[in-house]
Amino acid sequence: MGKEPDFINQKKIWERTVQKTTQRYPERQESFETSSGIPIDRLYAPEQPQEDYQAKLGFPGQYPFTRGIQPTMYRSRYWTMRQYAGFGSARETNQRFRYLLQQGQTGLSVAFDLPTQIGYDSDDSMAEGEVGKVGVAIDSLKDMEVLFDSIPLDQVSTSMTINAPASVLLCMYIAVGEKQGVDPERLTGTIQNDILKEYIARGTYIFPPKPSMRLITDIFEYCQREMPRFNTISISGYHIREAGSTAVQEVAFTLANGVAYVDAALASGLDIDQFAPRLAFFFNAHNQFFEEVAKFRAARRIWAKIMKERYDAKEPKSWKLRFHTQTGGSTLTAQQSDNNIVRVALQALSAVLGGTQSLHTNSRDEALSLPTEESARIALRTQQIIANESGAADTVDPLGGSYYVESLTDEIEKRAWEYIEKIDKLGGAVQAVEAGYMQREIHQAAYETQKKIESGEEIVVGLNQFIEEEDVQPDLMKVDEELEAGQKHTVQQVRLGRNQEEADRCLYELAKAAADTTTNLMPYILQAVKAYCTVGEICNTLRKEFGEYNGI
């Protein structure tokens, strides 16, 4: 009972915050009710909370943000429905983007092909056979102009899944915005820009850790000054989970990487309350429904404590963990692929109940190919049904207070802290990566899971139980094999048509700047991009200065 007055006081503070929030972002309806006419309150909380309620849960929009980072959450505004898309040429992907926007998608998310992700042009011998296969091929500003043709960048938020050459693609986005008459300060979106998880789980790295971290903090500094509305990094647990980690490892390793980026930014002289509010995170949603909900809640609480207690950040915005979620690609099966629609719906609902800020729902056929237009539409409709028909968005943190969910949240937090402390003892995430610690932990977890699936201890419907002989072959998306030749021709024409003297000068200036560790490289990359230097030319210039990373 001793804590009740504080609880009542905090509730009054929260209610005043709600009033301010709803003035700026009015709720979707004047009142909410169930199909039976039962009124739905904005928030449900105990009348007589336990002693640790404030420390562990609190109110939405208030520290420690367990119950959400906004006071009204989805009652005011749904999460961003941001479908991940990209294949073939810029023109084909532009058509898919415009189709998805017409279908009600509210944000873009760009998938780049493998050569672009590792800094090679489409006509490089290293790109042979991979052009446009797992994402869109982007070689120069010319491609980026086509990619966003007739898409107003002052009205659409764009996420770009690009890491090692993130600075190059971000500069291309800036240049396209300027050509549309949109100043950098008006651009909104997120650049993934998370190289540590590439070393841990994904493999699309180019440079060694030290220069890679320099490029990341250069982006932080530049965007703080020039692009205040753009998220400078999306610290990704998604790929850590796809590599086989547990939910606990996903939280722990992702937040440990976040600590490393904060440390690097502080070491470069940036102020924590200037850059921290633009940090974003990217998590996976798997099939263990309640564990996933608890995972998101625990991650928010841990990050709030890290930022407030470890770094003494003063601004509440710096304490908030804002995150995008994608449903679990590794959970999809090629067998009975329509079952994936159900898996994705459950995973998406867990992300919503866990308080995500944006969401991508995978398509049913992604275990077989890139998604068809029909499959992408079903995936988007899944989000729209959750938003508009399920009632999940009508109250804040609907599962808050569940004995099970709160117990899971506490246990995930406890186990994640144990991992974070181990990584701290190793010297931090960069040193842990170099020692192979996180990689070994993930490999072991993946091995244990695979053993359970192969033994039948863990059931995967249609794969090791409830199996059917399938003769039906679904219609699959196929990338035109002629695309690669066309993309090679395009990049060669760009080189022939540009001012070569200007391009050479820009690359020379970039090399000089890279040799000086105190120089921010973003302005030099931007001028090279505007001179139609290619992704490969810019990355090769940096390869000569920084070297390449070849793994542990």
C-alpha positions in Angstrom: 0.0 0.0 0.0 3.0 2.3 0.6 3.4 2.7 -3.2 -0.3 3.6 -3.9 0.1 7.4 -3.6 3.0 7.3 -6.1 1.0 5.1 -8.4 -1.9 7.6 -8.3 0.4 10.5 -8.9 2.0 8.8 -11.8 -1.3 8.0 -13.3 -2.4 11.6 -13.1 0.9 12.6 -14.9 0.2 10.0 -17.6 -3.4 11.3 -18.0 -2.1 14.8 -18.6 0.4 13.4 -21.1 -2.5 11.7 -22.9 -4.4 15.0 -23.2 -1.4 16.6 -24.8 -0.9 13.6 -27.1 -4.5 13.5 -28.3 -4.5 17.2 -29.0 -1.6 16.6 -31.5 -2.7 13.1 -32.6 -6.4 12.7 -32.1 -7.6 9.1 -31.4 -9.1 7.3 -34.4 -12.6 7.3 -32.8 -14.3 9.2 -30.1 -15.0 6.0 -28.2 -14.0 2.3 -28.6 -16.2 -0.7 -27.9 -16.4 -4.4 -28.6 -18.9 -5.9 -31.0 -21.2 -6.5 -28.0 -21.1 -2.8 -27.1 -18.8 -3.1 -24.2 -16.7 0.1 -23.8 -12.9 -0.4 -24.2 -10.7 1.8 -22.0 -7.5 3.3 -23.2 -5.5 1.4 -20.6 -6.1 -1.3 -18.1 -4.1 -1.3 -14.8 -4.5 -2.7 -11.3 -6.3 -0.6 -8.8 -3.9 -1.7 -6.1 -0.6 -2.3 -7.8 2.2 -4.4 -6.4 5.1 -2.6 -4.9 7.4 -2.9 -8.0 4.7 -1.9 -10.5 6.1 1.5 -11.3 9.7 0.2 -11.6 8.8 -2.8 -13.9 5.7 -1.6 -15.8 4.7 2.0 -15.3 2.5 3.7 -17.9 2.7 3.8 -21.7 4.9 6.6 -22.9 6.7 6.7 -19.5 9.9 5.1 -18.2 10.7 2.2 -18.4 8.3 1.9 -21.4 7.4 -1.7 -20.8 3.9 -0.9 -21.8 4.8 1.0 -24.9 6.6 4.2 -26.0 3.5 6.3 -26.8 0.7 7.1 -24.3 -2.1 6.1 -26.6 -0.2 3.7 -28.9 -2.5 2.6 -31.8 -5.6 4.3 -30.7 -4.2 7.5 -32.2 -2.2 6.0 -35.1 -1.6 2.5 -36.4 1.9 1.2 -36.9 3.5 1.8 -40.3 2.7 -1.0 -42.7 6.0 -1.2 -44.4 6.3 -4.1 -46.9 9.8 -5.1 -47.8 10.2 -5.3 -51.6 12.8 -5.2 -54.3 13.7 -7.4 -57.3 15.1 -7.1 -60.7 15.7 -3.6 -62.1 14.7 -0.3 -60.5 11.8 0.0 -63.0 10.2 -3.3 -62.0 10.6 -2.5 -58.3 9.2 1.0 -58.8 6.1 -0.6 -60.2 5.8 -3.0 -57.2 6.2 0.0 -54.8 3.5 2.0 -56.5 1.2 -1.1 -56.5 1.7 -1.6 -52.8 1.1 2.1 -52.0 -2.1 1.9 -54.0 -3.1 -1.1 -51.9 -2.8 0.9 -48.6 0.8 0.3 -47.6 2.0 3.3 -45.6 5.8 3.1 -45.9 8.4 1.7 -48.3 11.1 -0.8 -47.5 13.8 -1.5 -50.1 15.5 -4.9 -50.6 18.8 -4.6 -52.5 20.4 -7.3 -54.5 23.6 -9.1 -53.2 26.1 -7.2 -55.4 24.7 -3.8 -54.2 24.8 -5.0 -50.6 28.5 -5.9 -50.9 29.5 -2.9 -53.0 29.9 -4.3 -56.5 28.5 -3.0 -59.8 26.3 -5.2 -61.9 29.0 -5.6 -64.6 31.7 -6.7 -62.0 32.7 -10.3 -62.4 31.9 -10.8 -58.7 28.2 -10.0 -59.5 27.8 -12.7 -62.1 24.5 -14.5 -61.7 23.3 -12.5 -58.8 22.1 -9.3 -60.4 18.5 -8.4 -59.3 18.0 -11.9 -57.7 17.3 -11.2 -54.0 16.6 -7.5 -54.3 16.8 -4.6 -56.7 20.0 -3.8 -58.5 21.2 -0.2 -57.8 24.5 0.8 -59.5 24.3 4.6 -59.6 22.1 7.6 -58.9 20.4 6.9 -62.3 18.9 3.7 -60.9 17.8 5.4 -57.7 16.0 8.1 -59.7 14.1 5.4 -61.5 13.4 3.5 -58.3 11.6 6.5 -56.8 10.0 7.9 -60.0 6.6 9.4 -59.2 7.0 8.5 -55.5 7.0 11.8 -53.5 9.7 11.5 -50.9 8.2 14.3 -48.8 5.1 12.1 -48.2 6.6 8.6 -48.0 8.8 7.1 -45.3 11.5 4.8 -46.7 13.5 2.1 -45.0 16.6 0.7 -46.7 18.1 -2.6 -45.8 21.7 -1.8 -46.6 24.7 -2.0 -44.3 28.3 -1.9 -45.5 27.5 0.6 -48.3 24.8 2.4 -46.3 26.4 5.8 -46.6 26.4 5.5 -50.4 22.7 4.5 -50.7 21.7 7.2 -48.2 23.5 9.8 -50.3 21.7 8.5 -53.4 18.4 8.9 -51.5 19.4 12.5 -50.5 20.3 13.3 -54.1 17.0 12.0 -55.4 15.1 14.0 -52.8 16.9 17.2 -53.9 16.0 16.4 -57.5 12.4 16.2 -56.4 12.7 19.5 -54.5 12.7 17.8 -51.1 15.4 19.1 -48.7 17.3 16.5 -46.6 15.7 17.8 -43.4 12.3 16.8 -44.7 13.2 13.2 -45.6 11.9 10.5 -43.3 12.8 6.9 -43.0 15.5 4.5 -41.7 18.8 3.2 -43.0 19.8 -0.2 -41.5 23.5 0.7 -41.2 24.1 -2.1 -38.7 27.4 -3.7 -39.6 28.0 -5.7 -36.3 25.2 -8.1 -37.0 26.7 -8.7 -40.5 29.8 -10.0 -38.8 27.7 -12.0 -36.4 25.0 -13.5 -38.6 24.5 -12.3 -42.1 27.9 -11.8 -43.9 27.3 -8.8 -46.2 30.3 -6.9 -44.8 33.0 -5.2 -46.8 35.4 -3.3 -44.5 37.0 -4.3 -41.2 35.2 -3.3 -38.0 37.1 -0.1 -37.2 36.5 1.8 -40.5 33.0 0.3 -40.6 32.2 1.9 -37.2 33.7 5.1 -38.5 31.3 5.2 -41.5 28.4 4.5 -39.1 29.3 7.4 -36.8 29.9 9.7 -39.8 26.2 9.0 -40.7 25.1 9.7 -37.2 26.9 13.1 -37.2 25.8 14.1 -40.7 22.2 13.2 -40.2 22.1 14.9 -36.8 23.0 18.1 -38.6 21.3 17.7 -42.0 18.5 15.0 -41.6 16.9 15.4 -38.2 13.9 13.3 -39.1 15.8 10.3 -40.5 16.6 7.3 -38.3 20.4 6.8 -38.7 20.5 3.1 -37.8 18.2 0.1 -37.4 20.1 -2.1 -35.0 19.0 -5.5 -36.1 18.1 -8.6 -34.1 16.2 -9.9 -37.1 19.1 -11.5 -38.8 20.5 -12.8 -35.5 17.3 -14.7 -35.1 17.2 -15.9 -38.7 20.7 -17.4 -38.1 19.2 -19.5 -35.3 19.4 -17.6 -32.1 16.8 -17.9 -29.3 14.5 -15.0 -28.4 16.7 -14.2 -25.4 19.9 -14.1 -27.5 18.1 -11.9 -30.1 17.4 -9.3 -27.4 20.7 -9.5 -25.7 23.0 -9.5 -28.7 21.0 -6.7 -30.4 21.1 -4.4 -27.4 24.8 -5.2 -26.8 25.4 -4.1 -30.4 23.4 -1.0 -29.6 25.7 -0.2 -26.7 28.7 -0.5 -29.1 27.2 2.0 -31.5 26.4 4.4 -28.6 30.0 4.0 -27.4 31.4 4.7 -30.8 29.3 7.8 -31.3 30.3 9.2 -27.9 33.9 8.5 -28.7 33.6 10.5 -31.8 32.4 13.5 -29.8 28.6 13.3 -30.3 26.1 14.2 -27.6 24.0 11.3 -26.5 20.7 13.3 -26.3 21.3 14.5 -29.9 21.8 11.2 -31.6 20.1 8.6 -29.3 16.5 9.6 -30.3 17.3 8.7 -33.9 18.4 5.1 -33.1 16.0 2.5 -34.1 15.8 -1.3 -33.8 14.7 -4.2 -35.9 13.3 -7.4 -34.5 12.0 -10.8 -35.7 8.6 -12.3 -34.8 8.6 -16.1 -34.5 5.9 -18.6 -33.7 6.1 -18.8 -29.9 3.4 -16.2 -29.6 3.5 -15.2 -25.9 7.3 -15.4 -25.8 7.5 -13.0 -28.7 5.1 -10.5 -27.0 7.2 -10.7 -23.8 10.4 -10.3 -25.8 9.4 -6.9 -27.2 8.3 -5.6 -23.8 11.5 -6.8 -22.1 13.7 -5.2 -24.8 12.1 -1.8 -24.2 12.7 -2.1 -20.5 16.3 -3.1 -20.8 17.1 -0.4 -23.3 15.5 2.3 -21.2 17.6 1.2 -18.2 20.8 1.1 -20.4 20.2 4.6 -21.7 19.2 6.2 -18.4 21.4 4.4 -15.9 24.5 3.5 -17.9 24.7 6.6 -20.1 22.9 9.1 -18.0 20.9 10.3 -21.0 18.6 13.1 -19.8 15.9 13.2 -22.5 13.1 10.7 -22.3 13.3 10.4 -26.1 16.7 8.9 -25.6 15.4 6.1 -23.4 12.8 4.9 -25.9 13.4 1.8 -27.9 11.6 2.3 -31.2 11.5 -0.8 -33.4 10.4 -2.3 -36.7 9.3 -6.0 -36.9 9.4 -8.5 -39.7 7.8 -11.9 -39.4 10.1 -14.8 -39.3 11.5 -15.8 -42.7 13.2 -18.9 -41.3 9.8 -20.2 -40.0 8.3 -20.4 -43.4 8.0 -23.8 -45.1 8.2 -24.7 -48.8 5.8 -27.6 -48.0 2.1 -26.6 -47.8 3.1 -23.0 -48.4 -0.4 -21.7 -47.7 0.2 -22.6 -44.0 2.6 -19.7 -44.0 -0.3 -17.3 -44.1 -1.4 -18.5 -40.7 2.1 -18.4 -39.3 2.6 -14.8 -40.5 -0.7 -13.7 -39.1 0.2 -15.0 -35.6 3.6 -13.5 -35.8 2.3 -10.2 -36.9 -0.3 -10.1 -34.1 2.5 -10.8 -31.5 4.4 -7.8 -32.9 1.3 -5.6 -32.6 0.5 -6.8 -29.0 4.2 -6.2 -28.2 4.0 -2.6 -29.4 5.9 -2.4 -32.7 6.2 0.9 -34.5 6.3 -0.6 -38.0 5.7 -4.0 -39.5 6.5 -6.2 -42.5 4.6 -9.3 -43.1 6.3 -12.0 -45.1 4.5 -13.6 -48.1 3.5 -17.3 -48.2 5.8 -18.2 -51.0 9.1 -16.7 -49.7 10.4 -20.2 -48.8 10.3 -20.9 -52.6 10.9 -17.6 -54.4 10.5 -13.8 -54.2 6.8 -13.1 -53.5 4.3 -12.8 -56.3 2.0 -9.7 -56.4 -0.9 -11.8 -55.1 1.1 -13.1 -52.2 2.4 -9.6 -51.3 -1.2 -8.4 -51.3 -2.3 -11.2 -48.9 0.6 -10.3 -46.6 -0.4 -6.6 -46.5 -4.1 -7.5 -46.0 -3.0 -9.6 -43.0 -1.8 -6.4 -41.3 -4.9 -4.4 -42.4 -7.2 -7.1 -40.9 -5.3 -7.1 -37.6 -5.5 -3.3 -37.5 -9.2 -2.9 -38.5 -11.0 -6.1 -37.6 -9.3 -7.7 -34.6 -9.6 -5.0 -31.9 -5.9 -5.6 -31.0 -5.2 -1.9 -31.6 -8.1 -0.5 -29.5 -6.4 -0.5 -26.1 -2.8 -0.1 -25.0 -0.7 -3.2 -24.1 -3.7 -5.6 -24.1 -1.7 -8.4 -22.5 -0.1 -6.3 -19.8 -0.8 -7.7 -16.4 -1.2 -11.3 -17.6 0.6 -13.5 -15.1 2.1 -15.5 -17.9 3.3 -12.6 -20.1 4.7 -10.6 -17.1 6.6 -13.7 -15.9 8.0 -14.3 -19.4 8.9 -10.6 -19.7 10.8 -10.7 -16.4 12.6 -14.0 -17.3 13.7 -12.8 -20.7 15.0 -9.6 -19.2 17.0 -11.5 -16.5 18.5 -13.9 -19.1 19.3 -11.1 -21.5 21.1 -9.1 -18.8 23.3 -12.2 -18.1 24.4 -12.2 -21.7 25.0 -8.5 -21.8 27.2 -8.7 -18.7 29.2 -11.5 -20.3 29.7 -9.4 -23.4 30.7 -6.4 -21.3 33.4 -8.6 -19.6 34.7 -9.5 -23.1 35.2 -5.8 -23.7 32.0 -5.1 -25.6 30.2 -6.2 -28.7 33.0 -5.5 -31.2 35.5 -7.5 -29.1 32.9 -10.3 -28.7 32.4 -10.4 -32.4 36.1 -10.6 -33.1 36.4 -13.4 -30.6 33.5 -15.3 -32.2 31.5 -15.4 -28.9 28.1 -14.5 -30.2 28.5 -16.5 -33.4 29.2 -19.6 -31.3 26.2 -19.1 -29.1 23.9 -18.7 -32.1 25.4 -21.7 -33.9 24.8 -23.9 -30.8 21.2 -22.6 -30.4 20.5 -23.3 -34.1 22.0 -26.8 -33.8 19.7 -27.6 -30.8 16.6 -26.4 -32.6 17.4 -28.4 -35.7 17.9 -31.5 -33.6 14.5 -31.1 -32.1 12.9 -30.6 -35.5 14.6 -33.7 -37.0 13.6 -35.8 -34.0 10.0 -34.6 -34.1 10.3 -33.1 -30.6 9.5 -29.7 -32.1 6.5 -30.0 -34.5 6.5 -28.0 -37.8 3.2 -28.6 -39.5 3.5 -29.9 -43.0 7.3 -30.5 -42.6 7.6 -33.2 -39.9 4.0 -33.8 -39.0 0.7 -33.7 -40.9 2.6 -34.2 -44.2 0.9 -34.5 -47.5 1.9 -35.5 -51.0 1.8 -32.3 -53.0 1.3 -32.3 -56.7 0.2 -28.6 -56.9 3.0 -26.3 -58.0 2.2 -22.7 -56.9 2.8 -19.9 -59.3 6.2 -18.4 -58.4 7.9 -15.1 -59.1 10.7 -15.4 -61.6 13.3 -12.7 -62.3 13.9 -12.3 -66.1 17.2 -13.8 -66.9 17.8 -11.1 -69.5 17.7 -8.5 -66.7 21.4 -8.9 -65.9 22.5 -8.0 -69.4 20.2 -5.0 -69.4 21.6 -3.8 -66.0 25.2 -4.1 -67.2 24.3 -2.0 -70.3 22.7 0.6 -68.1 25.7 1.1 -65.8 28.0 1.2 -68.8 25.9 3.9 -70.4 26.0 5.9 -67.2 29.8 5.9 -67.2 29.9 6.9 -70.9 27.4 9.7 -70.3 28.8 11.4 -67.2 31.5 14.0 -66.9 34.4 11.6 -66.3 36.8 14.3 -65.2 34.3 15.3 -62.4 33.8 11.7 -61.4 37.6 11.1 -61.2 38.0 14.3 -59.1 35.3 13.2 -56.7 36.8 9.7 -56.2 40.2 11.3 -55.6 38.8 13.7 -53.0 37.0 10.8 -51.3 40.3 8.7 -51.1 42.1 11.7 -49.5 39.3 12.2 -47.0 39.2 8.5 -46.1 43.0 8.6 -45.3 42.3 11.3 -42.7 40.5 9.6 -39.8 39.1 12.9 -38.5 37.1 13.8 -41.7 33.4 13.0 -42.1 33.1 11.1 -45.3 29.4 11.8 -46.0 29.9 15.1 -48.0 32.5 13.4 -50.2 30.4 10.4 -50.9 27.4 12.7 -51.7 29.4 14.7 -54.2 30.6 11.4 -55.8 27.1 10.1 -56.0 25.9 13.4 -57.7 28.7 13.0 -60.2 27.2 9.6 -61.1 30.1 7.6 -59.6 28.8 4.0 -59.1 28.4 2.0 -55.9 31.3 -0.2 -57.0 33.6 2.7 -57.8 32.9 4.4 -54.4 33.3 1.2 -52.4 36.5 0.2 -54.3 37.9 3.6 -53.5 37.2 2.9 -49.8 38.5 -0.7 -50.1 41.9 0.7 -51.1 42.0 2.8 -48.0 40.3 0.5 -45.5 41.1 -3.0 -46.7 38.5 -5.8 -46.7 37.3 -8.0 -43.8 37.7 -11.7 -44.4 36.0 -13.1 -41.3 37.5 -14.6 -38.2 
